[in-house]
Amino acid sequence: MLIPDPAVVALAALGIFVISFMRGAFGGGFAILGIPLLSLGMDPIVAGAFLAPMFLAMDAVALRYWKPSTGSRPDLVLLLPGLFVGIVLGFVLIRVMDRHLVSVLMAAMTLAFSALWLFGSKTAEARPRSPTRAIVAGTASGLTTMVANSGGPPVAMYLLPRGLPKAVYAGTTSLFFTVGNLVKAGPWLALSPPAGATMTMMLLTLPAVPLGIWLGWILHERLDQERMYAACYLMLTVTGLKLLFDGLRGYGMI
């Protein structure tokens, strides 16, 4: 059994913990906040292949807290077809697409959406379901989750204005990304099949998954509806800033 660098394992475990914590607290979609820790010790493609099975482990644990009955099935029915299309597009374009441009564009949309909430009314009437918006959001989420592991903002931009109860929102996003992770695991593993050291690191970092999700779920339970949604918008803002930083750095502007 190949033993990876202990420092890399520690960084990977911390990254997996952060991602798992976000999954337990908000249902999913904020993996990008833990990925910088992985990037300190891994090539991006290797990190993607490492994360694919780890996401499946998170999904299995998350189902204990976010059962299928907790999600909004009507919204999922509208979102999932676009997700499948977006993942296929992302897989096809991942080798030729300018990832930095994708990051900058997604950052601009995410920050604009967060600004509308920050400077607008917090008591706006909940937006009804929209097949068009759901398909666009699902497709954008599938594409960005393949290209940059940042599928959270598009689906959040659709679901947050729906005004769903906090548990339904988290359950819906959790189920959405459970399906997405299952679909994209194959393409990512085809791009970079895990080597011996990577598989060893998966086993060593696996305990961080249930711990992170459990602590995140405790936070979710302690947040009321208003604070839960405020926290989601805060996470969106942080995600948008991270995407903007990555995109600009890729162009040598930072």
VEXDREN-2710 file (C-alpha; in Angstrom, 1 decimal):
% VEXDREN-2710
k/r/px/py/pz
1/MET/0.0/0.0/0.0
2/LEU/1.4/3.4/-1.1
3/ILE/1.6/5.9/1.8
4/PRO/1.0/9.5/0.7
5/ASP/2.7/12.5/2.2
6/PRO/1.3/13.0/5.7
7/ALA/1.0/16.8/5.1
8/VAL/-1.0/16.2/1.9
9/VAL/-3.3/13.7/3.8
10/ALA/-3.8/16.3/6.5
11/LEU/-4.8/19.0/4.0
12/ALA/-7.0/16.6/2.1
13/ALA/-8.8/15.5/5.4
14/LEU/-9.3/19.2/6.3
15/GLY/-10.7/19.9/2.8
16/ILE/-13.1/16.9/3.0
17/PHE/-14.2/18.0/6.5
18/VAL/-15.1/21.5/5.2
19/ILE/-17.0/20.1/2.3
20/SER/-18.8/17.6/4.4
21/PHE/-19.7/20.3/7.0
22/MET/-21.2/22.5/4.3
23/ARG/-23.1/19.4/3.0
24/GLY/-24.6/18.8/6.5
25/ALA/-25.5/22.4/7.1
26/PHE/-26.8/23.5/3.7
27/GLY/-27.5/20.3/1.8
28/GLY/-24.7/20.7/-0.7
29/GLY/-23.4/22.9/-3.5
30/PHE/-20.5/24.6/-1.6
31/ALA/-17.7/22.1/-2.3
32/ILE/-15.6/24.8/-3.8
33/LEU/-15.0/26.3/-0.4
34/GLY/-13.0/23.2/0.7
35/ILE/-11.2/22.6/-2.6
36/PRO/-8.4/25.2/-2.1
37/LEU/-7.0/23.0/0.6
38/LEU/-6.9/20.1/-1.8
39/SER/-5.2/22.2/-4.5
40/LEU/-2.3/22.9/-2.2
41/GLY/-1.1/19.3/-2.5
42/MET/-2.8/17.9/-5.7
43/ASP/-3.1/18.5/-9.4
44/PRO/-6.6/19.7/-10.2
45/ILE/-7.5/16.7/-12.3
46/VAL/-6.2/14.3/-9.6
47/ALA/-8.2/16.3/-7.0
48/GLY/-11.3/15.9/-9.2
49/ALA/-10.8/12.1/-9.4
50/PHE/-10.1/12.0/-5.6
51/LEU/-13.3/13.9/-4.8
52/ALA/-15.6/11.9/-7.1
53/PRO/-15.7/8.8/-4.8
54/MET/-15.6/11.0/-1.7
55/PHE/-18.7/12.8/-2.8
56/LEU/-20.5/9.5/-3.1
57/ALA/-19.4/8.7/0.5
58/MET/-20.8/12.1/1.6
59/ASP/-24.1/11.3/-0.3
60/ALA/-24.5/8.0/1.5
61/VAL/-24.0/9.6/5.0
62/ALA/-26.1/12.7/4.1
63/LEU/-29.1/10.4/3.3
64/ARG/-29.3/9.7/7.0
65/TYR/-30.2/13.4/7.6
66/TRP/-31.7/14.5/4.3
67/LYS/-33.9/11.6/3.3
68/PRO/-35.7/11.6/-0.1
69/SER/-38.9/12.7/1.6
70/THR/-37.3/16.0/2.8
71/GLY/-36.8/17.4/-0.7
72/SER/-39.2/19.2/-3.0
73/ARG/-40.0/16.6/-5.7
74/PRO/-41.7/19.0/-8.1
75/ASP/-38.6/21.2/-8.1
76/LEU/-36.3/18.3/-8.5
77/VAL/-38.3/17.0/-11.5
78/LEU/-37.7/20.4/-13.2
79/LEU/-34.0/20.7/-12.2
80/LEU/-32.6/17.2/-12.9
81/PRO/-33.0/17.0/-16.7
82/GLY/-30.9/20.2/-17.0
83/LEU/-28.3/18.7/-14.6
84/PHE/-27.8/15.7/-16.8
85/VAL/-27.4/17.9/-19.9
86/GLY/-24.9/20.2/-18.1
87/ILE/-22.7/17.3/-16.9
88/VAL/-22.5/15.9/-20.4
89/LEU/-21.6/19.3/-21.8
90/GLY/-19.0/19.8/-19.1
91/PHE/-17.4/16.5/-19.8
92/VAL/-17.2/17.2/-23.5
93/LEU/-15.9/20.7/-23.0
94/ILE/-13.6/20.2/-20.0
95/ARG/-10.5/19.7/-22.1
96/VAL/-11.0/22.8/-24.3
97/MET/-13.1/25.2/-22.3
98/ASP/-11.5/28.2/-20.7
99/ARG/-12.2/27.4/-17.1
100/HIS/-11.0/30.8/-16.0
101/LEU/-13.7/32.5/-18.1
102/VAL/-16.3/30.2/-16.7
103/SER/-15.2/31.1/-13.2
104/VAL/-15.3/34.8/-13.8
105/LEU/-18.8/34.7/-15.5
106/MET/-20.2/32.5/-12.7
107/ALA/-18.7/34.8/-10.1
108/ALA/-20.3/37.8/-11.7
109/MET/-23.7/36.2/-11.7
110/THR/-23.4/34.9/-8.2
111/LEU/-22.2/38.2/-6.7
112/ALA/-25.0/40.1/-8.6
113/PHE/-27.6/37.7/-7.2
114/SER/-26.3/38.0/-3.7
115/ALA/-26.2/41.8/-4.0
116/LEU/-29.9/41.9/-5.1
117/TRP/-30.8/40.1/-1.9
118/LEU/-28.4/42.2/0.3
119/PHE/-29.8/45.5/-0.9
120/GLY/-33.3/44.4/-1.7
121/SER/-36.3/43.5/0.4
122/LYS/-35.9/40.5/2.6
123/THR/-39.6/39.9/2.7
124/ALA/-40.3/39.5/-1.0
125/GLU/-43.0/37.1/-2.0
126/ALA/-41.8/33.6/-2.7
127/ARG/-41.2/33.0/-6.4
128/PRO/-43.3/30.2/-8.0
129/ARG/-41.8/27.2/-9.8
130/SER/-40.6/27.9/-13.3
131/PRO/-39.7/25.1/-15.8
132/THR/-37.5/27.5/-17.8
133/ARG/-35.5/28.9/-14.9
134/ALA/-35.2/25.4/-13.4
135/ILE/-33.8/23.9/-16.7
136/VAL/-31.4/26.8/-17.1
137/ALA/-30.2/26.5/-13.4
138/GLY/-29.9/22.7/-13.6
139/THR/-27.9/22.9/-16.9
140/ALA/-25.6/25.6/-15.5
141/SER/-25.1/23.7/-12.3
142/GLY/-24.2/20.5/-14.2
143/LEU/-21.7/22.2/-16.4
144/THR/-20.0/24.2/-13.6
145/THR/-19.9/21.2/-11.3
146/MET/-18.0/19.2/-14.0
147/VAL/-15.7/22.1/-14.9
148/ALA/-15.0/23.6/-11.5
149/ASN/-16.8/21.7/-8.8
150/SER/-18.9/24.8/-8.3
151/GLY/-22.4/23.7/-9.1
152/GLY/-24.0/25.3/-6.1
153/PRO/-24.6/28.9/-7.2
154/PRO/-26.9/28.2/-10.2
155/VAL/-29.2/25.8/-8.3
156/ALA/-29.2/28.1/-5.2
157/MET/-30.2/31.1/-7.4
158/TYR/-33.2/29.1/-8.5
159/LEU/-34.2/27.6/-5.1
160/LEU/-33.5/30.4/-2.6
161/PRO/-36.1/32.8/-4.1
162/ARG/-38.6/29.9/-3.9
163/GLY/-38.8/30.6/-0.2
164/LEU/-38.9/26.9/0.8
165/PRO/-38.7/25.9/4.4
166/LYS/-35.1/25.5/5.5
167/ALA/-35.2/21.7/5.8
168/VAL/-36.9/21.4/2.4
169/TYR/-34.3/23.7/0.8
170/ALA/-31.4/21.6/2.2
171/GLY/-33.1/18.3/1.4
172/THR/-33.7/19.4/-2.2
173/THR/-30.1/20.5/-2.8
174/SER/-28.8/17.4/-1.0
175/LEU/-30.8/15.1/-3.3
176/PHE/-30.0/17.2/-6.4
177/PHE/-26.2/16.8/-5.7
178/THR/-26.6/13.2/-4.8
179/VAL/-27.9/12.5/-8.3
180/GLY/-25.3/14.8/-9.8
181/ASN/-22.4/13.2/-8.0
182/LEU/-23.5/9.7/-9.1
183/VAL/-23.7/10.9/-12.8
184/LYS/-20.4/12.7/-12.8
185/ALA/-18.3/10.1/-10.9
186/GLY/-17.9/8.0/-14.0
187/PRO/-16.6/10.8/-16.3
188/TRP/-14.2/12.1/-13.6
189/LEU/-12.8/8.6/-12.9
190/ALA/-12.4/8.1/-16.7
191/LEU/-10.4/11.4/-16.9
192/SER/-8.1/10.3/-14.1
193/PRO/-8.4/6.8/-12.7
194/PRO/-7.2/6.9/-9.0
195/ALA/-3.7/5.6/-8.4
196/GLY/-2.6/3.6/-5.3
197/ALA/-1.6/6.6/-3.3
198/THR/-4.9/8.4/-4.1
199/MET/-6.9/5.4/-3.0
200/THR/-5.0/5.2/0.2
201/MET/-5.7/8.8/0.9
202/MET/-9.4/8.2/0.3
203/LEU/-9.4/5.6/3.1
204/LEU/-7.3/7.8/5.4
205/THR/-9.6/10.9/5.0
206/LEU/-12.9/9.0/5.0
207/PRO/-13.5/9.5/8.8
208/ALA/-13.8/13.3/8.1
209/VAL/-17.0/12.7/6.1
210/PRO/-19.4/11.6/8.9
211/LEU/-17.9/13.9/11.4
212/GLY/-18.2/17.0/9.1
213/ILE/-21.8/16.2/8.0
214/TRP/-22.9/15.5/11.6
215/LEU/-21.5/18.9/12.8
216/GLY/-23.0/20.7/9.8
217/TRP/-26.4/19.2/10.5
218/ILE/-26.2/20.4/14.2
219/LEU/-25.6/23.9/12.9
220/HIS/-28.6/23.6/10.5
221/GLU/-30.8/22.5/13.4
222/ARG/-29.8/25.5/15.4
223/LEU/-30.4/28.1/12.7
224/ASP/-33.9/29.5/12.3
225/GLN/-35.4/30.0/8.8
226/GLU/-34.1/33.6/8.5
227/ARG/-30.6/32.9/9.6
228/MET/-30.4/29.8/7.5
229/TYR/-31.2/31.8/4.3
230/ALA/-28.9/34.6/5.4
231/ALA/-26.1/32.0/5.8
232/CYS/-26.8/30.6/2.4
233/TYR/-26.5/34.0/0.8
234/LEU/-23.3/34.6/2.7
235/MET/-21.9/31.3/1.4
236/LEU/-22.9/32.3/-2.1
237/THR/-21.1/35.6/-1.7
238/VAL/-17.9/33.8/-0.5
239/THR/-18.2/31.3/-3.3
240/GLY/-18.6/34.1/-5.8
241/LEU/-15.5/35.8/-4.5
242/LYS/-13.5/32.6/-4.6
243/LEU/-14.6/32.0/-8.2
244/LEU/-13.6/35.5/-9.2
245/PHE/-10.3/35.1/-7.5
246/ASP/-9.6/31.9/-9.3
247/GLY/-10.6/33.2/-12.7
248/LEU/-8.6/36.4/-12.4
249/ARG/-5.6/34.6/-11.1
250/GLY/-5.8/32.2/-14.1
251/TYR/-5.5/35.3/-16.3
252/GLY/-2.5/36.5/-14.4
253/MET/-4.4/39.5/-13.0
254/ILE/-3.8/38.6/-9.4
END
